[in-house]
Amino acid sequence: MLRKAAIVLTALLLTAAAASASPYKEIAGDARIFPGQVGVYAKNLKTGKTLAYNRDTVFPAASTAKLVVALALYKYLYPAANPDKKELYDENVTDMIVISGNDSYRAMLDEIDAVRPDALRRVTRDLRLRKTQVHSEDAYKRYRYHSVTTPYEMALVFEHIYRDRYLGRQKSAELKDKLANTIFRDEIPRFMETPVMHKVGSLDNLLCDVGIVDDGRDQILISIYTLTDKPEEYASDYIARTAAKAYNALRRK
């Protein structure tokens, strides 16, 4: 019993002491019996309260890496681009975010390589992301994936977008509008009766989603990554249920 308690306390870092403990125990319990690997990070952006389980575990980034690519384009390529290039960047970012277009993603990676090869590294450095790597041979050598991140660090990326901290108001607003109008509704948004902006990712046996649930009073940032040999529907159900539990645990009643 003591050994089990120690494992829970190590894995589940809780800073929302004022809230009931039961939702956090339930989220931790669900994560412990998940058939695979899970990482969860959630934060109330109004109160600062958080919950986390394996928040610093490295996962393949899958399509959430497109957030970093969008930031790199807008921060380091867009300002010096001519009008035609700016239109091209806007069109490809829209495709990457709204329908998670992989052709646009690869085209923009090629553009970054040709115009500003250090742009992706600059973004991760600017945001102080220690474990996130995008389009990286070093990541591939270590993890067998070219893009990796953690639930916590991709949540930081999303928070910077939400707070207009990195790109400024105009481009942040445009990016947030795209994130609020994606075609994907099965993970974080599934049980929400309030607006959600988010970016889902899937790859091999990975499914993940990172986003913000905004009910007008609270903005709950949620980042969930899963690795499992179960069908994708299983992981999707887990993410949807866990997102709902995290939202209810952190929002002000």
Number of C-alpha atoms within 10 A of each C-alpha: 5 7 7 8 9 10 11 16 12 10 16 21 17 14 13 18 9 8 15 11 12 10 17 22 13 14 21 24 13 15 22 16 10 16 15 15 16 28 23 30 27 28 26 23 19 12 14 12 19 21 22 25 26 22 23 17 17 18 24 30 28 22 23 27 23 27 19 21 22 22 24 24 24 20 19 18 18 17 10 10 16 10 10 9 13 17 13 15 22 19 12 22 26 22 18 26 28 20 17 22 16 14 12 20 21 15 13 22 21 13 15 19 14 9 13 14 13 12 20 25 17 14 22 20 12 10 13 13 18 12 16 24 24 26 18 15 14 14 19 15 10 9 14 12 19 19 23 23 25 26 30 27 23 26 25 17 22 24 18 15 21 21 14 15 11 19 17 12 14 10 17 20 16 13 24 18 15 20 23 19 17 20 11 17 15 15 27 32 22 17 14 17 10 10 15 23 22 28 29 27 19 18 13 11 15 22 27 29 29 27 27 29 25 19 14 8 10 18 22 27 28 31 31 31 29 26 22 17 12 12 9 18 12 14 25 19 15 20 27 20 18 23 31 19 16 26 25 13 24 27 21 12 8
